[in-house]
Amino acid sequence: MGFVRQIHKKSTPDGKLTLYLAKREIIDHVSHVDPIEGVVVLDDEYLHKKICGQSVILNSYGEGKQCGVYYKVRVFIANDKEEPIKKRNSVEMSIRKFQWAPSGTGKQPCTIIRKDFMFSPGELELEATLDKPLYFHGENIAVNITVRNYSNKTVKRYIVTAMQNIDISMFTQGHYRTVVACVDSQEGCPIEPGSSFQKTVMLAPSTSESTDKRGVAVDGDETKENIRLASSTLVGSEEKVKDIFGIQISYAIRVKLMLGAMAGELVAEMPFLLMAPRGDQQIGEEKKIKI
């Protein structure tokens, strides 16, 4: 049985310039990015000119439009690479840039928050843990919460949410948070002074849960049915975080205890990763946000 490999092809209307790519899915390994490999075939009349190649990142935004990041490979013929590009002697092909989930288990997310109250003895303690630091798309997230009430206040209800954090480098105020899963419950409440409470809350992050007017970041095209939440963005260092160009995505679980108007609330938060496993075929073409 012979080996068959798919080759991607794009030509100019007159067929004098053709671009072949071995693959259109480029993996970002954090430490490095896979090279873009291809072949250019051109007509003899272009032999005396220069063949120029570019990898291009495009950002789109605007009122009522999708805010997104797109990647393309561009090849064109010119006397100099700085001269204007003409459509009749240029070829563009979109590519996908993505990251696999990292290998290894990592540390189990855990946080303990305590709150004391002015003119009141004792304190309220909230412990929250996740069963693992990394979840794949479609997995449910088990959030384990433990409340120890050593105060004289009463916990009336609790809210557990999965938050998507969106950082858009093209905007000066481009940081947004949106809810992608939420459980608001009074089960086991009220938690009276001197008592304790344990509960495992299951969350299923989804694009349909977002109610923020700015929308939610997704992988793929929102006009298609197979879209999903954008994967977490992995970065190598703090300097790279500052210099990165495009859209960065991160996720966190927030647990909030509601104590009433006078006593306020107690909030705990833990980060987690939401990504695609290695070898996943459903990789989105780009990250988009509808604003």
N, C-alpha and C positions, 0 to 999 in steps of 0.2 A: 504494500500500500504506500503510495507516494505521499510526501509531505506537502501540504497546501498552506500557504501563508498569504494573508490578506494585505494588499498594497493599496494605499490611498493615492488617488490621482486627481490633479486639477490642471486645466490648460487654459490659455488665453483663447478668445473667440476664433482667432485665425490659426490656432494650433502651433504657432511658432515657438511658444515657450510652455513647457510642461514641468510640473512639480510632482515628484513621487515621494511619499513619506512611508517609512516602514511601520510606523505606529503614530497614533494621534493622542495617546494617553501617556503623559509625562509624569513620572513619580518624583515628588519632592521628599527626599530622605532627611530633611532638616540640615544635615551637614553638607549636603550637595544635592543637585538636581540632575536627573538623567539628561544626557545630551539629546538634542533633536537630530535624528538621522534621516537623510533623504538624498535624492538624486534630482538634478536639474537637467533636462534635455532641451536644447534650443536649436533654432534654425541657423544655417550657415551665415546668414546676413547679420547676425548678432555677434559673430566671433570677434569683431574688432572693438566691441564695447565691453563694459564691465558687467559682471553678474553680481548683484548685491542681494544679500539675505539679511532679514531682520526677524527677531522674535518680538512681538508687540503685545503689550497689555493695554486694554481699552477699558475705560471707566465710563459708565453711562448713569445719568441721574437727571432729575428734573421733575417738575410738578406733575403728579399723576402717572409718572413713568416708573419702570423698574430701575432701582439702583443696583448696578451689577458690575462684575469684573469678568472680562472676556480675554482669552488668549488666542493669538494668531501667529502663523508663520507667513512671512511675506518675502517673495522673491521678485526682483524687477531688473530690467535692463536699463543702463544709463551710462553716460559718459563720465559722470561723477555721482557719488552716493548722496550728495547734498542737493542735487537738482530735483525739481518736483516730479513726483511719481505719476506716470500716465497709466490709465486703466488698460490700454490696448497692449502694453508690454509689461504687465505685472500680474502676479498670481498671489492670491491669499487663501489660506486654509486654516480653519479653526482647529485648535488643539485643546485637550483637557489637561489641567494640572491638578493633581490631588495628592493626598497623603494617606498612607495606610496607618492602621492602629499600631502603636508601638508594641514590641514584644516585652515580655516580663509582666509580673503582676503589680508591682508598685505597692505603696503603703495604703492601708485601709483608711479612707477618710473618716475622721472622728473629730468632734469638737465638744467642749464643755463650757457653758456660759452660766455665770452666776449673777444674780441681781439682789442688792439689798435696798431697803426702803427707808427714807428719812423718817425719823421718829417712830420706827417700827422695828421690833426685834427680828432676828433670823434673816434668812435669805432664800431665794428661789433658785433652784439649780435645774438646768436643761442640758441633757447629754444627747447628742445625735450622731449616728454612725451610718455608713453605707457598707454593704457587704463586699464591695470591690470598687476600685477607682475608675475603671473603664467599662463602658457599656457600648454595645453595638446597636445600630439602628434597629428599632422594632422590639428591643428588650424592655421589660418592665424594670423599674428601679425600686428596690426595697429600702425604705428609709426607717431605721429603728430609732425611736425616740423614747427617752426615759426622763420623767419629771419627778423631782424630789422637792417637796414643798416644806421647807423648814421655816417659812414665814407665816404671818397671820393674814396673808392675802389669798384670794381664791382665783384659780384659773378657770375661766368660763368656756373657752374653746381654743382650738389650735388650727393653724393653717399651714399646710406643707405644700411648697411650690417648687417646680423646676424652672429656673430662669435661664434665658438665653441672653448673653452679653454680646453686643455688636459694636465694634469699633471701626469706623470708616475714616481712613486717613485723608480722604479728599475734603472732609468737612472739618472746620475748626472746632465745632461742638458736635462731633460725630460719634458720640457714645450713647447707645440706647440699651434698654433692658426690656424684655418682653417675657410674659409667662407662657410656657409651653406645656405645662401640666399643673394641676392644682387640686388639692383635697382640702375642703373647709369642713371641719367636723366638730361635733360636741360629744362624740362617743367617749364615755368614761369621765365626762365632766358633769358637774364641777369637781375640780381637784382641790379638796379642802385643805386647810392648814394641818400640817402633821402627816399628810398622806403622800403616797407616791403613785406613779402611773407609768405603765409600759405599753407601747403599741408599735406595730410594724405597719407602715403606710405604703401602699403600692402606687407608683406613679407611672404613667405611660406617656412620655413626651410625644407631642404630635403638632403638626402645622395647624391643625384645626382649633387648637386650644388658645391661640393668640388672639387677644382682643385689642392690642395696641394699634392705634391709628397708623403708625409707621410700618406696621406689618411685622413679618418674621423673615429671617434669613433662611434660604433653602438652597439645596443643591439641585440644579436642573432648571427646567422651564416650567413656570407655574401654569402654563396652558396645557401641560401634559399630566397624565394621571399618576406617573411614577415618581413624583417629586417627594423629597423628604427633607427633614431638617438639615441645615448645613452642618458639616462635621466640625469638630473642634480644630482650631489652628495650632499646630505645634511650631514653636520657635526655639532657636538654639541658645540665645543669650538676651540680656536686657538691651544691648545695643541694637540687636536685630529687631527687637520689639519696636524701638523708636524709629528705625529706618524702613521697616517693612512698608510696602506699597500695596494698597488694596483694602480688603476687608478681613478683619480678625474676628474669630468667633470663639467664645468660651461659654461654659455652662457652670451652674451652681445650684445646689439644693438649699432652700431657705425654710427654716422652721420657725414659726412665730406663735408664741403663747399670748393670748388675749386675756388681760386681767381686769378690764373695765376702764371707764373714762378716767378715774382718779389714779389708779395704780399703773396704767400704761400697758406696756407690752415687753416681752423678752424675745430677742431674735438671735438665732444661730444660723450660720451659713457655712457650706462646705463646697469646694469645687469638685467637679468630676469631668471626665472625658466622654464624649459621644462621637464615635467614629465608625468607619467601615472596616471589617476584617480584611486581612490580606487575601487577595484573589477575588474580592467582591466584584461582580460584573456590573452592578448598578451604580456606576460612578457618575455623578452629575457633571454637566458640561461647564457650569460656572456657578458662582455664588450670586444670588440675586436677593434684593430686598425691595418690596413695593413700598414707595413712600408717597 
